[in-house]
């Protein structure tokens, strides 16, 4: 890790095999590394999630038979991982959005 790289802060979940396949775990790791190095990732791998909060995004990782989502926020000094889940519908479930908002509020108030 370079001195300029942002740290990754995990508020919840992890990326491991299983349930991720090894290929999906590697893809997620590479995407997170790019974010740590300050790269801006756009569609189709990442999209903004303003419904969760400012600077929040959703990484998209396609697996053999699942579509994983990693909700993260880009802070000045860190990449904050808020949630990792398997997405089964086109819409992000309202419960996931509310959980992410709650975790971020708690994190910001520490």
WORABEL-V405363 format. One record per run of one state. SS is the DSSP state (A for helix, B for strand, O for the rest). FROM is the first residue (numbers start at 1). TO is the last residue. If there is no record, write none. Layout:
ss=(SS SS)
from=(FROM FROM)
to=(TO TO)
//
This chain:
ss=(O B O A O B O B O B O B O A O)
from=(1 7 11 22 37 46 49 56 63 67 75 78 88 94 109)
to=(6 10 21 36 45 48 55 62 66 74 77 87 93 108 110)
//
